């Protein structure tokens, strides 16, 4: 979490620093990023950086949290527009994320260097790792009559499964530099398999 001095900055200086940090984290992954490059781009002394952030991880997770908030807003908007259809929403959401030009390299470096903390942060866009207020919000918007589930507990695990498949698809798209349509086609197959279920009903023998 940035220090209070960061939030007290004039908007133009704040945006300059955010832009500089995003540029560096788009150039290389978090652990290869250089504070020297950030302060050079932002035009501030090194000491000033530490007045605003504890370290480069603090700056990175601030950016990731802000992006996650934007994505969560988008996800909820799509889910509402799709009348609670979680699968149609995920497909549309996936396309939007992999089509983002402004954040493409930042997201690529993030997904190709995934840690548990990064995954937990990003998953808040459309899921929740625990039964909390965020999960309750998603649950209230999802049309559960479309799903073969018994209760909220099963919905929680359904969302974890969808999240896991979606994360793997993001990584696959970025790792193999797949064209958007190829990545979408693979993701559609996976989502349709989840929709249909994998176990065939076999009539009992008499």
Secondary structure per residue as TSV (DSSP state, phi and psi in degrees):
chain	resnum	aa	ss	phi	psi
A	1	X	-	360.0	126.2
A	2	X	-	-58.9	156.8
A	3	X	-	-77.1	163.3
A	4	X	H	-60.5	-29.4
A	5	X	H	-62.4	-30.5
A	6	X	H	-66.5	-46.3
A	7	X	H	-69.2	-20.1
A	8	X	T	-86.4	-5.0
A	9	X	S	-66.0	148.6
A	10	X	-	-58.7	149.1
A	11	X	H	-56.4	-38.8
A	12	X	H	-66.3	-40.2
A	13	X	H	-70.4	-36.6
A	14	X	H	-63.0	-45.7
A	15	X	H	-64.7	-36.0
A	16	X	H	-62.6	-43.3
A	17	X	H	-68.8	-41.4
A	18	X	H	-61.8	-43.9
A	19	X	H	-61.9	-42.7
A	20	X	H	-63.9	-42.6
A	21	X	H	-66.9	-44.0
A	22	X	H	-63.8	-36.8
A	23	X	H	-62.1	-42.7
A	24	X	H	-69.2	-42.1
A	25	X	H	-75.1	-14.0
A	26	X	H	-85.0	-25.6
A	27	X	H	-75.1	-44.8
A	28	X	S	-141.7	162.6
A	29	X	-	-64.5	165.4
A	30	X	G	-47.8	-51.3
A	31	X	G	-78.4	-7.8
A	32	X	G	-101.9	-5.9
A	33	X	-	-69.8	152.3
A	34	X	-	-117.8	125.1
A	35	X	H	-62.3	-33.8
A	36	X	H	-57.6	-40.7
A	37	X	H	-68.8	-36.9
A	38	X	H	-64.9	-47.8
A	39	X	H	-70.5	-31.2
A	40	X	H	-65.8	-45.2
A	41	X	H	-66.6	-37.8
A	42	X	H	-80.9	-17.8
A	43	X	T	71.8	40.6
A	44	X	-	-128.1	156.5
A	45	X	-	-68.8	156.6
A	46	X	H	-59.4	-39.1
A	47	X	H	-61.1	-32.6
A	48	X	H	-66.5	-36.1
A	49	X	H	-56.8	-43.4
A	50	X	H	-76.6	-9.2
A	51	X	H	-78.3	-21.5
A	52	X	H	-102.9	-35.8
A	53	X	-	-133.0	152.2
A	54	X	S	-68.1	-41.6
A	55	X	S	-166.7	-173.7
A	56	X	H	-69.2	-30.5
A	57	X	H	-62.2	-38.7
A	58	X	H	-61.6	-43.5
A	59	X	H	-66.5	-42.2
A	60	X	H	-62.3	-48.2
A	61	X	H	-72.2	-23.6
A	62	X	H	-64.2	-47.0
A	63	X	H	-62.7	-43.3
A	64	X	H	-65.3	-39.8
A	65	X	H	-63.9	-41.3
A	66	X	H	-64.3	-41.5
A	67	X	H	-65.7	-38.9
A	68	X	H	-62.7	-39.5
A	69	X	H	-61.1	-43.4
A	70	X	H	-61.6	-45.0
A	71	X	H	-66.1	-37.0
A	72	X	H	-64.6	-40.8
A	73	X	H	-61.3	-44.7
A	74	X	H	-62.2	-45.2
A	75	X	H	-60.2	-47.2
A	76	X	H	-63.2	-39.5
A	77	X	H	-61.1	-45.0
A	78	X	H	-66.3	-42.8
A	79	X	H	-61.4	-40.3
A	80	X	H	-66.1	-44.6
A	81	X	H	-65.3	-30.5
A	82	X	T	-91.0	16.4
A	83	X	T	54.4	38.0
A	84	X	T	82.5	8.6
A	85	X	-	-77.9	104.3
A	86	X	H	-66.2	-35.2
A	87	X	H	-72.6	-45.4
A	88	X	H	-61.3	-36.7
A	89	X	H	-65.4	-45.5
A	90	X	H	-62.8	-39.2
A	91	X	H	-64.1	-45.6
A	92	X	H	-66.9	-40.7
A	93	X	H	-63.4	-43.5
A	94	X	H	-59.4	-44.1
A	95	X	H	-62.5	-43.3
A	96	X	H	-60.3	-44.9
A	97	X	H	-65.3	-45.7
A	98	X	H	-76.6	-9.7
A	99	X	T	-97.1	-4.3
A	100	X	-	-68.2	114.8
A	101	X	S	-80.0	-41.2
A	102	X	T	-61.5	-38.5
A	103	X	T	-106.9	11.2
A	104	X	H	-57.4	-53.3
A	105	X	H	-70.3	-34.4
A	106	X	H	-61.7	-46.2
A	107	X	H	-66.8	-39.4
A	108	X	H	-60.7	-48.8
A	109	X	H	-63.7	-33.5
A	110	X	H	-68.6	-48.9
A	111	X	H	-72.3	-31.1
A	112	X	T	-82.3	-4.3
A	113	X	T	-132.5	47.1
A	114	X	-	-69.0	135.5
A	115	X	-	-121.6	170.5
A	116	X	H	-61.1	-39.7
A	117	X	H	-66.3	-40.9
A	118	X	H	-64.4	-46.3
A	119	X	H	-61.3	-42.7
A	120	X	H	-63.0	-37.9
A	121	X	H	-68.2	-49.6
A	122	X	H	-68.8	-33.0
A	123	X	G	-64.2	-16.7
A	124	X	G	-66.5	-11.1
A	125	X	G	-62.2	-38.8
A	126	X	T	-142.9	9.5
A	127	X	-	-154.2	-173.6
A	128	X	-	-151.7	137.6
A	129	X	S	-81.8	-2.3
A	130	X	S	-150.6	161.4
A	131	X	S	-77.2	93.0
A	132	X	S	-135.6	-166.8
A	133	X	H	-61.0	-36.1
A	134	X	H	-63.6	-43.9
A	135	X	H	-62.4	-42.2
A	136	X	H	-60.7	-37.5
A	137	X	H	-63.1	-49.0
A	138	X	H	-61.4	-44.4
A	139	X	H	-58.3	-40.2
A	140	X	H	-67.1	-22.6
A	141	X	H	-96.3	-20.5
A	142	X	S	-79.8	133.8
A	143	X	-	-79.6	96.5
A	144	X	G	-74.3	-13.2
A	145	X	G	-68.9	-17.3
A	146	X	G	-83.7	-10.9
A	147	X	S	-109.7	146.4
A	148	X	-	-87.9	69.8
A	149	X	-	-130.2	157.7
A	150	X	S	-96.1	-32.0
A	151	X	S	-160.6	-176.6
A	152	X	H	-63.0	-33.5
A	153	X	H	-62.3	-43.2
A	154	X	H	-68.4	-35.1
A	155	X	H	-60.4	-41.6
A	156	X	H	-56.2	-45.5
A	157	X	H	-74.5	-31.3
A	158	X	H	-60.7	-43.7
A	159	X	H	-65.3	-34.8
A	160	X	H	-65.8	-39.6
A	161	X	H	-65.5	-47.0
A	162	X	H	-61.1	-41.3
A	163	X	H	-62.1	-43.6
A	164	X	H	-62.8	-44.0
A	165	X	H	-64.6	-40.1
A	166	X	H	-66.9	-43.1
A	167	X	H	-60.5	-44.3
A	168	X	H	-61.7	-36.4
A	169	X	H	-68.7	-37.7
A	170	X	H	-61.1	-48.0
A	171	X	H	-61.4	-42.6
A	172	X	H	-62.0	-43.2
A	173	X	H	-61.4	-47.3
A	174	X	H	-74.7	-38.4
A	175	X	H	-67.4	-39.6
A	176	X	T	-99.2	3.3
A	177	X	T	51.7	47.5
A	178	X	-	-71.1	142.4
A	179	X	-	-59.5	154.3
A	180	X	H	-55.9	-45.7
A	181	X	H	-67.9	-34.5
A	182	X	H	-67.4	-42.0
A	183	X	H	-63.7	-40.7
A	184	X	H	-64.9	-42.4
A	185	X	H	-61.6	-42.0
A	186	X	H	-64.7	-42.7
A	187	X	H	-66.2	-38.2
A	188	X	H	-61.7	-41.3
A	189	X	H	-60.1	-45.4
A	190	X	H	-64.7	-43.9
A	191	X	H	-65.7	-38.3
A	192	X	H	-68.1	-35.4
A	193	X	H	-64.6	-40.4
A	194	X	H	-65.5	-39.8
A	195	X	H	-61.7	-44.0
A	196	X	H	-77.8	-27.8
A	197	X	-	85.8	158.7
A	198	X	S	-106.4	-10.1
A	199	X	-	-102.6	119.0
A	200	X	-	-77.6	136.2
A	201	X	-	-71.7	119.7
A	202	X	-	-112.6	123.2
A	203	X	-	-56.9	138.6
A	204	X	-	-69.1	139.3
A	205	X	-	-74.2	145.4
A	206	X	-	-85.6	360.0
